[in-house]
């Protein structure tokens, strides 16, 4: 520390403060001066205060270091007086760098509860990124905003890189997309423990599938993928994949039904029976001559529009005409006369 302020003064505690008082003071100040809590113009000053607070706590929370500090002050910790040199050995003594500040912070708050600390959002939203700032040490906080501008402090680089988004299919039936549903997905990912080690962890994710969603719709859970030392946790992205339906195919907001009819029905008319996606049984009269391009449209029996609740696309009936395999000479002659 440049000015080497009294550690007790830094934390605002008396010299006889116990462990509980130290932790209470540290918790308040570490959050207050965390660089990510300050705008860019104030970040450099906050970084210095953040380091100062963590250095003070690291000494006073360690009984051996605190004993040396109480007797010999900063000089004792640096090995300049008897009993000093608590870290580093030889004449090097106690050194506290920027990386140490983050290590103390992550050790105190742990790797799993930081979303709540900085006001993280609801399910699937991670506002405090997990990863490390680089420079060869593992931290449970991300790039810490402008820490890359702290010259000479632990070799800090720019913000940590984020791992590539993991993309998976979200398989949905046409019924799911017609009525809407909730999909529950259990994912297993690698997460960083408090000691910096990786461990497998299961999490249940819920996706509310809305009526009318189309194939290709994406749902992203930020920071819910694997963690890795020195990197931000990957996002998980689920892409709607529509399963093949036995009766209908989808055309945007419309549904297409293929009806097989005879040549006689194509020429003379027929009635097509269809069980709609709504469950209604429809009897649709077809009185027109059915040509190869003919389509019968039933309004409002298609898919719901996700952005217009209560509005539906159409049901389009297309036809496959089944021709007779053979005709007698008399039948052919009758057709010639008719047509």
N, C-alpha and C positions, 0 to 999 in steps of 0.2 A: 504494500500500500504506500502510495506516495507520501501522504501526510502522517501515516501510522497513528491514526486516531485510536483512542482507548477502546478496546473491544466492548467493555461494559457500556460505555457511552454510545457506541454504534447501535447496540441492541436496545438501549434505554432501560437497562436493568441494574439493580444494585449489585455490589460485589459479592454479596452472599446469596445471590439468586440460585434457587434450586433448579433441577432439571425441568420441572413442569413450567416454571416461569421462563426459562430460556426458550423452550419449545414454543410457548405461546407468543413470545415476542418475535421469534424468528419467523413463525408462520405468517404473521401479519406483515412484517417488513419484506419478506421474500416475495410475497404476492404483490405488494405495493410497488416494488421497484423492478419487477420482472420486465425485461425489455419489450416483450410482446404487449404489455399493457400501456405502452406510451407511443405517441405519434413520432414520426420520423425525426422531427426537429428536436425532440427531447430524449431521443433514444440513447445517445452517447452518454449523457449524464446519468440516465437510469442504469446503463450497463455498469458504470463505475460503482454506483451505489449497490447494485445487485451483487457484484463481486465482493464489496466491502462487507455486506451483511453476511454472506455465506462464509467468508473467511473468519469473521468474528465467531459465528456459531460453530464452525468446525473446530476452533480452538477451545472455546468455553464448554462445549459439550463433551470434550475428551478430557478425562480427569488428569491424565499425565501432562498433557500440554497446558491445561489450565494451571496446574501446580507450578510449572516452569514459568508461565507467563505472569502469575501472581507474584512470584519471587523476583524475576529478572526482567520482566517486560518483553518488548519486541526483540531486544538484543539477545535475550536468553533463548528465544525460539530459533533465532538465526545462528546459534552456536557461538555467539560472542562472549558468553559467560558460562561458568560451570553449570552443568546440567542441561545445557542447550543441545541443539542438534537433534531434535526429536524426529526429524525426517531428513532423509537424504544422506546422513552420516557425514563424517569428516568435517570440513569447514563449510559444507554447503548448507546444513541446517534446514529450517522450515521454509519451504517455498509454496506459494499459493497462486496458481495461474487461473486463467479464465476457464479452462476445462474443469479445473477442480470445483469452481463455483457451480457449474451445471451438474457435476457429479454429486455434490452435496445436496443440491435441490432435488434431483431425481431420486436419490436415496431416501430423502425425508418424505416426499410426497408419494413415492411409489410409481410404478409404471402403469397402473390400471385406473387410477381415479382422477386423471387430469382433465377429462371432459367437464366434470362437474366444477372443478376449480376455476376454470375460465369460461363458464357459462355455455358449455356445449349444448347442441340442440337435441332434438328428440331422436327416435330410432333412425338409424341409417345416416345420421349427420355427425360428422366429426369436425369440430372447429379448432381443436388443438391437435395439431398433427403429431404423429408418433414417428420417431426416427432419430437420427443423430446428426450433428452438425459437421461430421468429418474430423480429420485431424487425428485419427487413431484412437478415439475413445467413444464409448457407447453412452448415449444419453437418452432419457425418456422424453425429452422435449425436442421439438424440431429446430428449424434454422434460427430461431430466436431473432427474427426480423433482421436488423442491420448488423448482426454480430460480425459479419465479414469485414466491416470497416474498422475493427479494433486492431490496429497494427501491433504486431509483436505479441499478441495474446494467444498462445497455444496454436498458432497456425490455422486459425479458423478461416474457412473458405466461405463461399456463398451459401444460400439456402440448400438444404439437402434435396437430393433428387427423389422423385416419387417412382415407385416401381410401376411397371406396366399394368394397366387395368386387366383384371381377369374377367373374361366374357363367357357366360354360359347361357344355354337355352332355357326359357321358361315355357314348358310345354302346356298348351291350353287347348281344351276342346272348343268346338264352336258354341256349345252350350255355355261353357265358362264365359266366353266373350259376349254372349247374348244376355245372360242374366247378371253377370258380375260374380265374383267369388273372392275368397281369401286363400292365398297359397302360403303354406308354411314350409320353409326350407331350412334344413339343418346343415350348416357348413362347418367344416373343420379347417382351422387355419393355424399357422405358427405365430405365437405371440411372445414378446419379450417379457421375461420375469423380472422381478425387482433386482436380481443379481446380474441382469444382463444376458442370462441364458435364454435359449428358445425353448418353448414348450407347446405341444399341441393343445388347442382349445376348441371346444364346440360352442356354436352360438345358433340360436333359432331366429331366423329372419322371417318377417311376415310381409307379404306383398298383397295389397288390396287391388285386385284386378277390376278395373272399371268396365261398365257396360260399353260395348262398341270399340274397345281397344282393337287395334289391327296388328297383324303380323309385322314385326320389326320395331314395335314400341319398346323403349328401353327404360329400365328401372335401375338406378345406380345407388349403391350404398357406399358412401365415402369413408375410406379408411378402415373398412371391415375385412380386408384381405390379410395376407401374410405380412408380418413385421420382419424387419431385418436391421441389424445394427447399422447405424449411420444413414438410414433411408426412411422416407415416409412410407407408412403402410399403404399397400395397394388398395384401389377401389374394386368393388365387385359390381359387375354390370350384368343384368339379366335381360335377355332379349326375347320378346314374345314369339313363340313358334306355334303356329296353328296346326293342330292335328287334322288329318284327313277325315271328312265326315261322310257317312254312308249315303246320305241323301242330297246334301247340298254342297255346292262350291261357292266361294265368296268372290264377289266382284266389287271391291270398295265397300260401300254401305249396302249393296244389294246382295241378294242370295239367288243362286241359279239352280233350278231343278230341271233335270232332263227326263222328259216323258217319252216312253216308247208307245207309238200308235201304229195301227195298220194303215195301208194305203186307202182303204175304204173310209176309215175315220178321218184321215187327212183331207179327203175330198168331200166327205158328207157331213162332217162334224162329229164331236164326241164330248165327253165330260171327263176331266182329269181330277182325280182325288189325291190330295196332298195333305200330309200332316205337317203343319207349319212349325217353325221354331218356337212359337208361342204355345204350342200344344194344341191349337185349334185344328179341327179337321175341315179342310176346305174342299168344296165341290165346285170346280171351275169349268163353266161351259165354254166350249170352243166351237164357234159357228163359222169362223172364217176358213177358207181353204188354206191348209198349212203348206207353205212353200219351204224350201231349205233354209231361208233366212228369217222365217217367221218367228216372232217372240211374243208370247202372251204375258202381259205385265199386270201384276196384282199389287196395287198400291198399299204401302204401309206394312207389308209382311216381310220386310227384310231385316237388316241388323239395326240396332239402336245407334244413334249418333252420339259419341262420347261427349262432344262439346255442345250438344243441343238435347238435353234430357227430355224424354217424351216424344222425340221425333225419330222416325224409322225410315230406312230405305225401302226398296221394293223387292218383291219376289218376281223373278223372271223365269218363265217356263219356256224352255227350248225343247225341240222335238226331234226324235229319231224315228223316221218312218220305216216300218218293216215291210218290205215288198214281198209279194208272193214268190215262191221259188219256181212255179210253173203255171202256165195258163193254157187252157184248151183252145183249139181253133175257134170254137164258137164264142168263147169269152173274149178272145182277141177281136173278133168281128164286132161283137156288141160294143166293145170299148171304142173301136174305130168310129162306129156310128154316133156314139155319144160325144166323143171328144172332137 
